[in-house]
């Protein structure tokens, strides 16, 4: 812990106490920082074997053998060597171009990407072949880019920033490159390259992000993948200098010891920041940025462990869970893998790099092998090739859950199965800021290998449309009042963050029924006093119940963004994307207007697309929407689910008939907040209850008045349910439950 200098000066007792603790605690600190104790620390006092970070002697020897004996590796190696030969002819980016840009990243993207590519590819080619031409090209690039005046753009910030993501990329390239050709470099060349690393990469980054003497960032300040990426790669660069720069060991330890706090960061109420990670391992900024933030740290951790031993790395329990986030948010289709693309991500984003690095760091799970076999095995990447440990796995274990809720970041994912081209529903209701869009209550649907109900996605951050459209509520499947959803200042027009985030309160998956309760009231509370959305998935039907109330009367719009086509046939909307089709039925309000709106295509702001807005005929403050989404099977023109509207005493609902079963679902209008000081007691179609919502399933032909004919019950926010003297639910507190009689 670092104490403010001013407080130490003003308190002699505190200073004396701190000195005593330091004196007494040096040995215990060494043991905690390096559980191997003096053995680990002593490695810094003798010459380290190069390369030591990632292309270690053990790994190189194993790769040599694999290339000689296994065609899988020999083909991958031939491809990588071809890439290395191409890089030998590559022209280095000129200093004039690199330093001629402006803005946050300037023109440093091309040179930083080039040196990283060269470091990985030429560095490994040199180590495997011993051919000096690869080392020479890499050396020349390291010296060339070390003549730049800085490795960061200039966004005219106050105070100025001296490092950014390109700085991190430079640090990565220099660390790997320096380590890989260390024996080829002369003493003077090492000194020159090491000096560039410290001057342009390590010190500017650590001064900005870590070291208390000049630090300007906190974990609360920048979009949180930046912290992990910048700090990790500065740490990797410092690791490469352990032999050559006296301060490097201290820098490495500061970086390593900072990361548990990054993973445990719980947010900041005063400045509207959310936690970095859900307790189950999900990262709030999206699938794409989770992969970026995690893979860069895991790369540093791997190098750190190679140098000091695995036991020296800090204990971060979340690393046992972070890989699962990519599994649960993926959608396996026959032709390729997609993923949930909430926020600044894409359908093709994966967490493959992170999962590869988890395996390399010793975090193993059967599902990781399945995932990488379906996404990217790593054979086309130098570090992936060196650390390849995949075993064939064509499917997940049978008991792998079909539903997952990440309550801390407000995501829920439900699927019909893990088979290719199944049906998957994803719901988000959480926080908006930076890469997390103002989409509380939004949902997307995949079916038969295609996205059907979609998120609008995003575009280049430099385009005005990124803020004017993609980071607006209208770009998502939410409900608007007079065109407004979340406050535009949350994300896009000021990036103030969300004072009161949305929540996913409940997920149930039992007895063939799936349920999600999403609460979007908080982030829309400047316009809405109630904004609750319930998803009830029963067999071949997904029912969406919306309970909304606004502060002032206006035009409500239920938005539907879809991929490809929407054919309106009377009261039905037929969505289609190739062979994937679904029917959307608006059941309540009974009279509704459908309007076409113009939006923008995902990652293509120059192309307009159409989306739909469903609105009640009359303006008002309050409404209940019940909408059915019916995914269609191959060749089906109609859904096998038959739907009827239901009305009862202060209640509305839906009857679903499918196969040999009928399910009645009711929404109790007395339970929508209008009776706050009295219980919401109601008798609905003979059922005596105080539940907000309930459903009863019985065989076709069974007596609906006989409670013994019911084979499944669902109750949302209810304390009792009874009929004709038979009590089927009795709880003093209102509960959410699914149960089968006599089980």
KAUR-V985410 format. One record per helix or strand of 2 or more residues. SS is the DSSP state (helix for helix, strand for strand). FROM is the first residue (numbers start at 1). TO is the last residue. If there is no record, write none. Layout:
BEGIN
ss = {SS,SS}
from = {FROM,FROM}
to = {TO,TO}
END
This chain:
BEGIN
ss = {helix,helix,helix,helix,helix,helix,helix,helix,helix,helix,helix,helix,helix,helix,helix,helix,strand,strand,helix,helix,helix,strand,strand,strand,strand,strand,helix,helix,strand,strand,strand,helix,strand,strand,strand,strand,strand,strand,strand,strand,strand,strand,strand,strand,helix,strand,strand,strand,helix,strand,strand}
from = {5,12,38,57,71,95,108,132,165,187,225,248,287,310,317,322,330,337,352,366,382,403,411,424,442,450,464,473,479,503,513,522,528,541,556,565,572,580,592,604,620,642,651,661,669,682,687,693,707,710,726}
to = {9,33,45,69,88,98,129,145,180,209,239,264,308,312,320,328,332,339,360,374,386,406,415,428,447,453,470,475,481,510,519,524,538,554,560,569,577,588,601,616,631,648,658,668,671,684,689,699,709,723,739}
END
